[in-house]
Amino acid sequence: MIVNIQSDVFAQVKPVKLQALKELVKSGSRHGKFKFWGSNLYVPQAPNLKEVWAAHHLSFTNQQIYDLLSKSVSIVESTEEYTMYMLNEAFNDGKDQKKYSTPPGTLRIYAEDLICFYNGKTWRKLKQ
């Protein structure tokens, strides 16, 4: 079976999930499987039934996603883009909401060994 990796098929986890993941890990569900579905799994609108996407076969635990998300946030937390995002979240007046639809620190997982994070300007590969 050939598994395809394509730039428009990925799972995405935003930094806003960090606190919920932290609580999940502390509650004893750290080895539970993280569920990629609905709003955090992006696939083509008209998928070809013969194609198998790597994003459909992701298998990460809650602890692994928490560690990856923590790492991506720790990389970007001292940047100007992340500071502006946090200020916007704290004092949002509704004007700049579109600008931060993808906040700095967001993870995109294309395959088990291809994980990227958004640094506020570009997508970078996250070294594991």
C-alpha positions as CSV (number, residue, x, y, z in Angstrom):
1,M,0.0,0.0,0.0
2,I,1.3,3.4,-1.0
3,V,0.7,6.2,1.6
4,N,0.6,9.7,0.2
5,I,1.8,12.9,1.8
6,Q,0.4,16.1,0.4
7,S,0.6,19.6,1.6
8,D,-3.2,20.1,1.8
9,V,-3.8,16.9,3.9
10,F,-2.8,17.3,7.5
11,A,-3.8,17.3,11.1
12,Q,-3.6,20.6,13.0
13,V,-3.3,21.4,16.7
14,K,-3.4,25.0,17.9
15,P,-1.7,26.4,21.0
16,V,-5.1,27.0,22.6
17,K,-5.3,23.2,23.2
18,L,-2.2,23.2,25.3
19,Q,-3.9,23.7,28.7
20,A,-6.6,21.1,27.9
21,L,-3.8,18.6,26.9
22,K,-1.9,19.4,30.1
23,E,-4.9,18.6,32.2
24,L,-5.5,15.4,30.2
25,V,-2.0,14.3,30.7
26,K,-2.1,15.0,34.5
27,S,-5.4,13.2,34.8
28,G,-3.8,9.9,33.8
29,S,-4.8,9.8,30.1
30,R,-1.3,10.5,28.9
31,H,-1.1,7.2,27.1
32,G,-4.5,7.5,25.5
33,K,-4.6,8.0,21.8
34,F,-5.0,11.6,20.6
35,K,-8.1,11.9,18.3
36,F,-7.6,13.7,15.0
37,W,-11.0,14.4,13.6
38,G,-13.4,17.1,12.4
39,S,-11.9,20.5,12.9
40,N,-8.3,19.4,13.4
41,L,-8.1,17.1,10.4
42,Y,-7.9,18.6,6.9
43,V,-8.5,16.5,3.8
44,P,-9.5,17.2,0.2
45,Q,-13.1,17.9,-0.4
46,A,-13.5,15.2,-3.0
47,P,-11.1,12.4,-1.9
48,N,-10.1,9.7,-4.3
49,L,-11.1,6.4,-2.7
50,K,-8.0,4.7,-4.1
51,E,-5.6,7.1,-2.3
52,V,-4.5,6.6,1.3
53,W,-3.3,9.7,3.2
54,A,-0.7,9.6,5.9
55,A,-2.8,12.0,8.0
56,H,-5.5,9.4,8.3
57,H,-3.1,6.9,9.9
58,L,-1.6,9.2,12.6
59,S,-1.1,7.5,15.9
60,F,0.1,9.8,18.7
61,T,-0.6,9.7,22.4
62,N,-1.9,12.7,24.4
63,Q,1.6,12.9,26.0
64,Q,3.3,13.0,22.6
65,I,1.0,15.8,21.2
66,Y,1.4,17.8,24.5
67,D,5.2,17.5,24.3
68,L,5.3,18.6,20.6
69,L,2.9,21.5,21.2
70,S,4.9,22.6,24.2
71,K,8.1,22.5,22.2
72,S,6.6,24.6,19.3
73,V,5.2,27.2,21.8
74,S,8.5,27.4,23.6
75,I,10.2,28.1,20.3
76,V,7.9,31.0,19.4
77,E,7.0,32.4,22.8
78,S,9.8,35.0,22.7
79,T,8.9,36.3,19.2
80,E,7.1,39.5,18.4
81,E,4.4,37.6,16.5
82,Y,3.5,35.5,19.5
83,T,3.5,38.5,21.8
84,M,1.1,40.3,19.3
85,Y,-1.1,37.2,19.2
86,M,-1.3,36.9,23.0
87,L,-2.1,40.7,23.2
88,N,-4.8,40.2,20.6
89,E,-6.3,37.3,22.5
90,A,-6.3,39.2,25.8
91,F,-7.6,42.6,24.4
92,N,-9.4,41.5,21.3
93,D,-11.6,44.1,19.7
94,G,-12.6,42.0,16.8
95,K,-10.5,43.9,14.1
96,D,-7.5,41.6,13.8
97,Q,-9.2,38.2,14.2
98,K,-8.6,37.2,10.6
99,K,-4.8,37.9,10.9
100,Y,-4.5,35.3,13.7
101,S,-6.6,32.4,12.2
102,T,-3.3,30.4,12.4
103,P,-1.6,31.5,15.7
104,P,2.2,31.1,16.2
105,G,3.0,27.7,17.7
106,T,0.4,25.9,15.7
107,L,1.4,22.3,14.8
108,R,0.6,20.7,11.4
109,I,1.2,17.0,11.2
110,Y,1.5,15.5,7.7
111,A,2.9,12.2,8.7
112,E,4.5,10.5,11.8
113,D,7.9,11.9,10.8
114,L,6.9,15.2,9.2
115,I,5.7,17.7,11.8
116,C,5.8,21.4,11.2
117,F,5.1,24.5,13.4
118,Y,4.1,28.0,12.5
119,N,6.5,30.7,13.8
120,G,4.3,33.6,12.9
121,K,5.7,34.1,9.4
122,T,6.4,30.7,7.9
123,W,6.0,27.0,8.5
124,R,9.1,25.2,9.8
125,K,9.9,21.6,10.4
126,L,9.9,20.6,14.1
127,K,12.9,18.6,15.0
128,Q,12.0,15.7,17.2
